[in-house]
């Protein structure tokens, strides 16, 4: 589907920049903004969020956490014109998404559409996009979202944000459990290579692929953030404690937790 509207893209981090570059080749006009300037790599960079969104039919945000989205939203919401569609693609959970919807100016609508995948799929348009919103807004967002990946419509407002936490809770806790299993293997005298091979041959094959990834770039601090937002039971809470046990791993990809030499939480 053709993208016919001017787009403003806010947030040029690990995921945001390759996503913005995907849209640059498909929209008549793209303006970008990032809290740390100088990351636009040839894209048309605005000096402020309000400047970026002025005149845009669609605004896309891809930021690190609920606090970051809320702070940036304060700076661009007053500049949105009636008829603007905001596509919020950060991983912030349904509660934060609902709070943002409550602040929308008259005539502005919003779709929550967090993504599953890392920087490689972001660059090639192979993310999974969990989209929630009113049917008409999802229809309007579809050309933008399908440029970025496979779109799964999850339901009404907040449904995409909610499903993302469900999926991340399972993935992050499972990768963390693999790290614990490999520690057990070491203690029992089972080689790491043999343990990984055996685990990869069974029902955990997909999780083992993620646990052994050398291409993904999803920092452990953000994985822990997603578990905090999920607000799950003892298993997810234990996984979060494990992720945060070694602060030196905070900026490492999630796969770093699946090693046999990591500190146990106290």
N, C-alpha and C positions, 0 to 999 in steps of 0.2 A: 504494500500500500504506500502511496506517495505521501510524503510529509510536505504540507503546504504552508505551515505556520512558522513564524519566527520563533526561535527557541532561545531561552536563557538557561545556561547550565552553571550551577553554583556548587563548587567543591571539586578540586582537581587533585585529589589524593591518589593512592595506589589504584583504586578502581575508577574514580571519577575521570581522570585524564583519558584513559583509553576509551571509556564510554562516550565522552564528549567528542573525541576524534571520530568515533563511529557516526555520530550524528552530524558532524561537520560536512561529511560528504553527501548528506541526504536532505538537508534542510536549506531553504532559500537563504537564511541568515542565522548565524549562531553567535551569541555573545556569551563569554565565560567570565567567571570570577572565582578567586580563591583567596582565603584569608592570608596566606603567604603569597605575595605577588611574584611574578616571574616564572610561573610554571605552565604558562599557556602554550608554549612550544609552537608559536606561529598562529594560534587561534586568536580571535579578536577579544582582547582582555579588557574588561571594564574596571574602573578604579574602585567601584563600590557596588554592593548588591542592588541598591535601588537603581543605579545607572544601568546595570545589566538587564534588569527585568523590564525597564521602561519600553513600552511598545511591543513586548513579547506576547504572543498568544499562549505559549506554553512555557512554564518554568519548571526546571528539573533540579532537585537538590540531592546531593550524594555526599553526606557528611558523616562524621565518626560516631556520634551518639546523640541522645535526646537533648542534652544541654547545648551542644553545638548547633543543632537544628533550631532550637528555640532562640538562641542568640542571633543567628543569622536571619531568622524569620522576622524578628523585630525590626530589622534594618530594611527589609524589602516589602513586607506586607502593605505598608501605607502607599507604596508606589504601584501596586497592582491595579489594573483597570478592570472594570466589569467585563466579564466574558473570558477572563484569563483562567487557564487550567493549570493547577500546580500538581506536578507528579513528584511525590516524595519517595525517594528510593533508598534512603538510609535505613539501617536496621535499628528501629527505635521502639518497636512494640506498639500494640493497639491503644494503650492508655495515652501515650504521648501523641500518637496520631490523632486521637479524639480531641486532645487539648489544642492541637494546631487547627483542626477543623473549626473549633469553637471561636477561633480568632479571625477567620476568613472575612475579608470585607464583603459587602453586598455584591452579589453577582459573580463572585470568584468561587470556583469549585476545586476539589482535590481528589486525587487518587493516591492510595498508598501502594507502592510497588517495589518492595525490597527484592534483592536478587540473591541467587545462590550461584557461586562460582568465584573464580579468582581472576588474576590479571590476564592470563592467557585467553580464557573465554570472553572476558570483557573486551579484548582487542579484536576478537574474531566474530563477535555477535552471537556467542554460544552460551550466554548465561541462561539460567532459569529465572523467570520473572514472576513473582507472586503478586497478583494485582487484585486490589479490593476497592470498591467504589460503586457509585450509581451506574446503571447500565449505560446511560448516555455518555457519561464521563469516560467510562472504560472504552467505549467505541471510539471516542475522540482521541484517547491516549494510545490506542492500538498501533497506529503507524509508527509512533516513536518507540514504543516498547518492543515491537517485533524487530526493529532495527538492532536492538540490543540483545535479544535472545528469544527463547521459547516462552510464550506468555501463557500462564495458567491463571485463569480467572477464578478467584477463590470465593467470591460473594460480595456482600455489601461493604460499606466503609469499615475499615479496620481489619477486614478478613485477610488481606495479604500480609499485613504487619503481624497478625497473630500466627499465621501458618509458618512464617519465617522463623519465629521463635520455637515452634514445635520441632521443625526440621533441625535447627541448629542445636537445640537441646539434645536431640538424639545423636547427631553427628559428633558434637564436641565431647559429650560424655563417653561415647564409644571410643573415640581416638584416645581419650585420657585413660580409659580402661585398658586399651592395648598397651599403653606405656606401663601400667601396673602389671599386666600379664608378662611383659618382657622382663620386668624386674624379678618376678617370681621365677621365670625361666633361668635367669642368672643364678638365683639362689639355689635352684635345684640342679644346677650343672648342665642345663640344656643350652646348647649354643644359640646365640641370637639368630643366626642364619637359619637353623633348623626350625626354631620357633616361628619365625616370620613365614617360612615356607609352608609350614603346617597350617597356620592361621589363614594364610592366603588361599589355601585349597578348600576351605570350608565356607560356611555362610557369611563369614566376615570379610570376604574377598574385597568388597567395595570399600569398607572401612580401612582395610590394610593398605589399599592403594592410596587412600587419603593420608594415612599415617606415615607412609613412606614417600610422599610427594616431595620432589625437589624443585617444583615449578610454582607451587602455590605461594601466596604471600598474604596470609591472614594472621595478623599478630595475635599472640596469646592474650594480650590485654583486651582485645576486642572480643575474643572468644569468651573470656570471663565476663565481659560486659553483657553479652547475649544471654549467658546463664543467669546473670543477675536479673535481667529483664524478664526472663521466663518464670522466675520465682517458683521453681519446681520443688520437689520433695528431697529426701535425703541423698538420693543418688546424684542428682544434678548439683546439690549443694556441696557434696564431697568432691565432685569433679571441679567445681569452681575453686574450692580450697586448694586442691592440688595444682591447678593452673597458676594460682597466685603465690605458691610456696617459694618460688625462686624468682625474685624481681629481675634478675639479670636476663631472664628469658622473655620479658614482656614484649619486646619488639620482634622476637623470632616467630616464624610461622608455627601454626598449631602442631605441625608434625614434630617439632622439637620436643614435645612432651612425650612422644612415643619412643623414648630411648631407655636403655637399661641403666643409665648413670644419671639420675636426677634425684634431687633431695626429696624425701618424703615429707608431707606436712606433719607438723608437730601434733 
